[in-house]
C-alpha cells in the first residue's frame, strides 16, 4: 500500500551540481505533479504530466526539467543547482486529468543547496 | 484566475476546545475545494473535499467544512481539538475541468494541554 514513493528523502548539494529526484506511484494514476514547498508559501506547482507522454510547465518551472518515464514514474531534474532551489519537493498523482478525485502526495524530498 | 487566502497563519487552541481554520477562495467557475493536513516531516494527507455535492462536508478525524458560495468561504472546523491535531493545514482550490491545484499559504494549528 505504498501510494506515492519519493527518493531520496534528504539530499545536500553544492551550487552547480546536478540531481534527479525520483517519484513512482502504484495506484495506476494517469496524472502526476511536482511541487515545491517553501516556508509561508504553501505548495507551488513546478511541472505536471496530465498523462503518459505529456509534460507541461506549472507556476515555477525555471531551473527544472522533468521526464515522464512511464505511467508509474515521473522524475524532476535540477541541471545546475542554485541556493534558491533549497526547498522541500513533493510529488503527487491523481486518477485522471480533470477528474474530481484528489491528488495523493508522497512524503517529500528535503533538498539543501549550499 | 483562482486564488486561496487562509486568514490566519497560526491558530492556538487548548485540547478539548473547538477549532476554526478560515479559508476564502476566488474562482471563475464552479470549483472543487480541499483541505489537506501536513504533520511534521510528512507529506500532505487529504482531510476532506467539496465537489459540488452537499455543502457541509465531513472528513476524517472529526473535521468538517462548509462551502458557502455567497461568502466564497470554506472554513474548517472540529468540535474538540486533540493533541494529535497539531499540524499545518492547507486549503486548496481546483477549477472545474482542470487538475492543477492552487494552495493557500497554510495555517499552523497549535494545541496546548
Interface residues (C-beta under 8 A of the other chain):
Chain A: X4 X31 X33 X40 X41 X42 X43 X44 X45 X48 X50 X58 X90 X92 X94 X96 X97 X98 X99 X100 X102 X103 X104 X105 X106 X107 X108 X110
Chain B: X4 X9 X32 X34 X36 X41 X42 X43 X44 X45 X46 X49 X51 X90 X97 X98 X99 X100 X101 X103 X104 X105 X106
